[in-house]
Amino acid sequence: MILTELGYSRTYFNTYPFNHGHGTDTLNIMFFGQGKGDLKLDKLHKKPLCKQPPTIGRGH
């Protein structure tokens, strides 16, 4: 499998989703991966967003 890091960002929340009385922020890292076969998910990853490269101009 080929896995490439695309970049990172931060998401800020003014509310407190973890009920600790403070706002919070999260680090988000985006990757691009190429592989073969079925995608196997655990119980924490139920709705992945899988994007495929366009096939226009590639002879398909």
ZIRAVEN-V361168 format. One line per field, one symbol per residue. phi: phi as a letter, one per 30 degrees, with the letter a starting at -180 (. if undefined). burial: # if it has 24 or more other ideal C-beta (glycine too) atoms within 12 Angstrom, else .. Layout:
# ZIRAVEN-V361168
phi = ???
burial = ???
This chain:
# ZIRAVEN-V361168
phi = .cbbdclbabcccddcdchcibdabbccccbcbbabjddcccdcbcbdccccddcdicic
burial = ............................................................
